[in-house]
Amino acid sequence: MNKYRTHNCNEITLEDVGKKVRIAGFIQTIRDLGGLVFLDIRDMYGITQVVTSGKQEDVDFASHIPIESSVTVFGTVKKRDKETINPKLKTGLVEIAIEEIKILGKRTKQLPFEINTDQEIREDLRLKYRFLDLRNDKLKNNLLLRSQVIQFLRNQMIEQGFLEVQTPILTSSSPEGARDYLVPSRLHPGSFYALPQAPQQFKQLLMVSGIDKYFQIAPCFRDEDARSDRTPGEFYQLDMEIAYSTQEDIFSVIEPVIYNTFKKFSDKKITNYPFPRISYKEAMSKYGTDKPDLRNPLIIEDITDIFEKIDFDAFKNKIVKVISTHDVANQPRSFFEGMTDFAIKDCKAKGLAWLRVQEDCSFQGPIAKFIPDDARIEMLKRTNSKSGDCLFFIAEVPKIVETLSGQIRDELGKRLNLIKTDTFEFCWIIDFPMFELDEHQKLSFSHNPFSMPQGGLEALETQNPLDILAYQYDIVCNGIELSSGAVRNHDINIMLKAFIMAGYTEEEVKSKFGALYTAFQYGAPPHAGIAPGIDRMLMLLSNSETIREVIAFPLNSKAQDLMMGAPSKIKREQLRDIHIQLDNTYKKL
């Protein structure tokens, strides 16, 4: 017999009535009814009610144990009285008559917040006392879900013949889209390791090594700003790579893995399997983002050509987009004013024009007088609008107009309750541009720098760089990017040409990507891969509002661990060991 328990707190049933049992857990509630004291004992698995005898010393002792103390209880299982049955609990038909109760860990400090409450608790307080926060059923269930999902993902990969390989945590700094976390070397003064932003180079090197199908549940480290679907510090992804593979091979492997996982761990419907494929260009045009939420039925239309024929100064020399919303014209003026405020204050737009469609299909609104009949008829036709609908217009320069129209589309979907809440809607975003212009109007990689350009070396040598597409692809679910992948650039000549076009010299490529540069000269096989984000999948599966709710010990939005006190100052002796002297200019953390 275990010293502390014979049963978990969810295991006591009517079959155990009359048996002697022992349970252990935290005291969740105490109800002192005078002659009797009832206690709810909670462990990781459930809750069992226990009750004292009528002896005064038992009542006094039990009623004064601080809640959330850990105890062990020994006693006899009995049926509950009819009026005390709790149908919400698995153990709600029974209770334990206490013969012995021992305090194993007494709570001696006041609780910073109530456990398992519906009341709002400040996140900084929850994170500081995360060990208490994790006693909450919702977070505990999220951790259980996390464990089950990772096991399920791992089993699916192994069943498909993938080999699990762990790659290093200490590696070299590599420009992969975010800031590195750096680790100074004690043995090599002035030199630093970097925590990997992803196992990108290592998994490609495994392909060169002859590993045919690789995967791992990979930790990734990026010094990024926090947002609801991204946490600073570390995150985990299902990292995979396949040798001698194409884009279609990756789709055929990972799509059913994602589908099976969401189907198994959620009751929500998946309405579009196999996942539809949308080009990057189409996504930006129709949805204003490369992460479209397909639960939102609103579509963005480009009507620049119509306004080119209209004398309207506000839209002159601009790209003009319109979003048609059906049966919205009867909304109060405050709705339209609220959308305009959102566009100006939240999106930094110059304004938001709108037009109601009247019963006779005429326009009513701030810019109606500028729209001639032929243009009005063409707009109605192109947007499939009718009486009672409303058109929202966004006019701006390229790139900015896509972003603004995407934000307006999302907000309209929310305010009009158009976004379905009982479905997962997936899609592939494909055909990303290989290059883009950065803020200095210099050519840079738009996605993954290790991607294969469509058309290979010939495309790099003969096409306008901004017209070159890459074999790059993302999986998006409900407006959240779940994974990113690509067919890799395994040819040293194509790799060098691409990096040189993006502003690197051959020497810089050798220096920053030396292992790949060398390995690709030893007969590298073509290969491709992808890396779905596990934390984001769990956020969706658990209906959590932020990614921090599915991570045991996350950093806060300022990249701080409030519980452990990290980042923290360290002793001068430790700095001396790693050959670092702090500049007083940056003394304050």
C-alpha positions, 0 to 999 in steps of 0.5 A: 500500500502506498504510504499516502494513498490507495486511490486517486481522488477520481477513483472512489465509486459506489463499488468501494462503499464499505472499503477502507481507502486512503487519498491525498491531495489539496484541501479545496473547500471546508464546510463547517456545519457545526457537528460535522465538517465536510472537506473537498480533497483535490488531486490532479485527477479529481475531487473526493468529499470527506467528512469528519466524525461527530467528535468535537476534537475531529471537528475542531482539527479539520475545520482549522486546516488552511485550505490548499494545504496538502493532506492524506485522509484515511477512512471508510467509503460510504454513500452520500445522503440523498440531499448531498449528492453532487451529480457534477462530480465523478465521485459525487455519490460517495464520501469518505468518513474520516478515521485519520487525517494528516497534514503533509504540507501546511499552508502558512501564508495567505493565498495571493489569489483564490484557486479555481475561481471565475474571478479575473486575476491579474496575469502578473500575479498569476505568473509570479505564483504560477505553481499555484495558478497551475492548480487551476483546473483549466491550466491543469487540463491544458497541460494534460492536453499538451502531453496527449497532443505531443504523444499523438503527434509523435506516434503519427510521425513514427508510424510514417517511418520518421526517425526522431533526432535531437539537435543541439541547443548551443549553436552558432548565431544565424540570421533567421528572422529574429534576434538570437539569444546569445550565450558567452563562452567561458573557454573561448573569450569573446565568442558566443553560442546562440540558442537556435531559432529553429533547427533549420540548418541541422535538419538540412544537414541530417538530409545530407547525412543520409537520414531519410525522414527526420522529426523532433519536438523541437525547442526554438528560441527567439528574442521577439516581442510578445503577442497573443499567439507568440511568446518571447523566449522559447516555443516548440514545434513539430519539426520535420524534413524529408529527403528526395521530396517535393512540396506535394510530398510534404503536404501528403504527410503533414496534412493528415497529421494536423487533421487527425490531431484537431479531429481527435482533440476537439469537438469543433468541425473541420469544414475544409479537408483536404485543406484548400490552397491559396496563393500568397498573391490571392490571399493578400488581394482577397483577405488583406493578409497571408494568414486569412481567417476563412471563418469570416465570409467577407471578401476584399475586392479591388476596384481601383480601375473604377475610381480611375475614371472618377474625379475624386481627389481623396482616392486619386493615385491610390489603390482602392479596395472595397468590402461589401457587408450584407444586410448591414445598412440598418445599423445605427450611425454609431456603428459606422462611426465606431468603424471609422474610429477603429480605422483611424485610431487602431489602424492608423488609417487616414479615414474610412469611407462607407456607403449604404445601398438603398432600396432603389440600389442608390448609394447613401453616405459621405461619398455618395455624391462623387459616385456616378451611376455607371460606377455605382452599377459596376460596384454593385455588380462586382461586389454582388451587393443589393439593397440593405448592404453596405460598402466600406472603402480603403484607399492607400498605396500598395502594401499599406492598402492590403494591411488596412483592408485586412484589418478592416475585414477582421474587425467587421467580421467581429463586430457583425458576429460573422466569424463562426466559433464552432469550426476550424478552417484550414488552408495552405498559403503557397507561392510566396515571393522569394524576395521583397524590398526592405524599409531601405528599398533593398532586396531581402528574403521575404520568407525562408532564406533557404528556400528553393526558387521556382525556376531554379538558377535560371529564374534568379538569372533572368527574372525580375527578383520581385516576380520570382516565387519560391517553393514556400508554404504555410498552414493557416487555421482560423487566422493563425499561422500554424506552420511554415515550410519550404522546399530547400535550396540544396544546390550550392550555386543556386544558394549562393546566387540567392544570397548574393541577390539579397545582399550577402557576399560569398564570404558572408555566406561561408561565415554565417552558413559554413556547415551548409555551404560545405555540406552542399558540395558533397552531393546533397539530396533534394529535400523539403520540410515544415514545422507546425507550432505545437503551442499555437495548435494547443492554443486553438484546441484549448480555446485559450485566448493567449499562448501563455495559457498552454505553457507551464512556465511562460515568460510574461509579455515583457520577456520576464519570468516573474516567478524565478526572477529572470532575467536577473543581474549576476555576480561580478565573478560570474561575468569575469569567468565568461570574460564580460565587462558591463558597459555602465551605459547599459547598467540598468536591465 
